[in-house]
Amino acid sequence: MAVVGGDPGDHREPDTAPPLTVELLADLQAGLLDGAIAGRVRRQVREDPVAARVLDSLNRVRRDIAALHQEAPPAPDVPATVVARIVTALRSAGPPRARHQTDTAAAHAAAPGANPARVIGAAAGLLAAVVAAGLGTAALIAAPTSTPSEPTTVRHVTVSPAPLVIPLSDPQILALLASQPDYGPLHDPQRRASCLAGLGYPANVRVLGARPVQIAGRQGVLLVLPDDTPGTLAALVVASTCNSADTGLLASRHLRGP
């Protein structure tokens, strides 16, 4: 995942090609970017396999959290004493106090004092930690006990899986251009337009080919679209629930057009 720095050979404009960072991808996945920036970032992601894997990992985390929210029992209420402590901290937060040490005045002037915004942030973090701890405790209580047959080692730690591969050859993908697109679950024009916007394409882009496919046991839809490079096509497999906020991009491939 390329990071734009001070390289004089990099001629990209910061406004048109923001550097791809994990924070920027997280904002994209959360739907916090405006339409123009989101479209540019998605186009960059399509050209950067590392960034595509990071975005896919963020999407998996989002789905896992949603599944946990549905499966786990409700978290217990935050204790009233904790709420009272947070309220007290917020009310007692005052403006930064002046420092009177003459021998270290310059050093202290460079360091910002505590301010209400930081106190609010800390209080919010504390509240989030309490809620998370309650949810974790409830999940542990509800989970069945088991005794591992052997201690956990490094080899049990999972890493990001290899990128999924479209289960069609280039000729098979190109053959879709000669048939009527089969959008499957994306047959509704509004849903399809939302999905295309999530991929960084305008809603009126011409879809050159489409058909439902299955990858690693997951249902998806293969979309064949014009690529940014003339003479090439982009084959993208998205989740059947593809939308502008979460395309669920499963696999992608660039191939030369006919």
C-alpha positions, -999 to 999 in steps of 0.1 A, spaced: 0 0 0 18 31 -12 22 61 11 27 95 -5 57 112 10 81 139 -1 94 120 -32 100 146 -59 92 120 -85 56 117 -72 36 141 -93 1 132 -79 -19 160 -65 -28 155 -28 -64 166 -35 -69 141 -63 -49 111 -49 -49 111 -11 -23 87 3 -38 53 12 -35 47 49 -53 24 72 -71 53 88 -84 65 54 -95 30 44 -114 28 78 -131 61 71 -141 48 36 -154 15 51 -174 35 77 -189 58 50 -173 90 65 -158 102 32 -177 125 8 -187 111 -26 -158 125 -46 -130 115 -22 -146 81 -17 -147 75 -54 -110 84 -58 -100 62 -29 -120 32 -42 -103 36 -76 -69 36 -58 -79 5 -39 -88 -13 -71 -52 -7 -83 -35 -16 -50 -38 -53 -40 -25 -45 -5 -50 -18 1 -78 -41 -12 -68 -68 13 -68 -42 41 -103 -30 31 -115 -66 29 -101 -72 64 -120 -42 77 -152 -55 61 -147 -89 77 -142 -72 111 -174 -53 105 -193 -85 96 -179 -103 126 -189 -76 150 -224 -76 136 -226 -113 140 -213 -111 176 -239 -85 184 -266 -108 172 -253 -139 189 -240 -126 222 -264 -119 251 -272 -83 258 -244 -65 277 -252 -56 313 -261 -20 322 -232 3 331 -231 6 369 -246 38 382 -215 46 401 -194 46 369 -219 69 352 -218 92 382 -179 93 381 -180 102 344 -205 129 349 -185 144 378 -153 143 357 -171 161 328 -185 188 351 -153 194 370 -132 198 338 -120 233 336 -97 254 313 -60 247 313 -42 261 344 -13 285 340 22 272 349 45 293 370 78 274 369 102 300 355 130 276 349 109 253 326 85 278 312 95 271 275 91 234 279 57 237 296 45 262 270 51 236 243 30 209 261 -8 215 260 -26 213 293 -56 191 301 -87 205 283 -124 196 284 -121 179 250 -95 155 263 -114 148 294 -145 141 274 -125 118 251 -111 100 281 -145 97 297 -160 83 265 -131 59 263 -137 47 298 -174 43 291 -167 23 260 -142 1 279 -168 -6 305 -194 -16 279 -169 -38 261 -159 -54 293 -195 -61 302 -202 -76 267 -171 -98 270 -180 -110 305 -215 -119 293 -202 -138 264 -177 -157 285 -204 -166 310 -227 -179 282 -199 -198 263 -196 -235 271 -165 -245 290 -139 -266 272 -105 -279 280 -79 -274 252 -61 -306 243 -28 -287 240 -16 -252 249 -21 -224 224 10 -217 203 20 -193 176 10 -218 149 -26 -214 161 -26 -176 154 -44 -170 122 -32 -145 96 -50 -127 68 -59 -154 42 -46 -152 6 -68 -132 -18 -97 -151 -33 -95 -159 -70 -123 -155 -95 -133 -191 -105 -134 -183 -143 -107 -180 -169 -102 -149 -189 -119 -164 -220 -149 -173 -198 -151 -138 -185 -148 -123 -219 -176 -146 -231 -200 -127 -208 -197 -97 -230 -217 -114 -257 -246 -124 -234 -272 -105 -215 -259 -96 -180 -273 -117 -152 -272 -95 -121 -287 -121 -98 -294 -104 -64 -283 -70 -79 -311 -70 -105 -327 -40 -89 -313 -9 -106 -311 12 -74 -292 -15 -56 -269 -20 -85 -263 18 -87 -254 19 -50 -230 -10 -55 -213 7 -85 -210 39 -64 -192 18 -37 -168 5 -63 -160 41 -75 -181 40 -107 -208 64 -117 -243 50 -115 -248 52 -153 -216 32 -162 -222 5 -187 -219 -30 -171 -203 -51 -199 -212 -84 -184 -225 -100 -152 -233 -134 -136 -237 -149 -101 -207 -169 -90 -196 -187 -58 -162 -182 -42 -150 -202 -12 -186 -211 -4 -198 -175 -6 -223 -162 -30 -213 -132 -51 -219 -114 -84 -193 -110 -111 -194 -76 -127 -173 -69 -158 -167 -31 -161 -145 -7 -181 -111 -3 -165 -94 30 -159 -67 19 -184 -79 20 -220 -82 -14 -236 -85 -33 -203 -115 -45 -183 -120 -49 -146 -136 -81 -134 -150 -76 -99 -168 -101 -77 -189 -84 -50 -211 -98 -23 -247 -103 -30 -254 -75 -5 -231 -50 -23 -240 -14 -16 -222 20 -15 -212 16 22 -199 -20 19 -193 -36 -15 -181 -69 1 -155 -71 -27 -144 -108 -28 -120 -109 -57 -108 -88 -87 -89 -92 -119 -78 -69 -147 -77 -84 -182 -72 -72 -217 -104 -65 -236 -114 -82 -269 
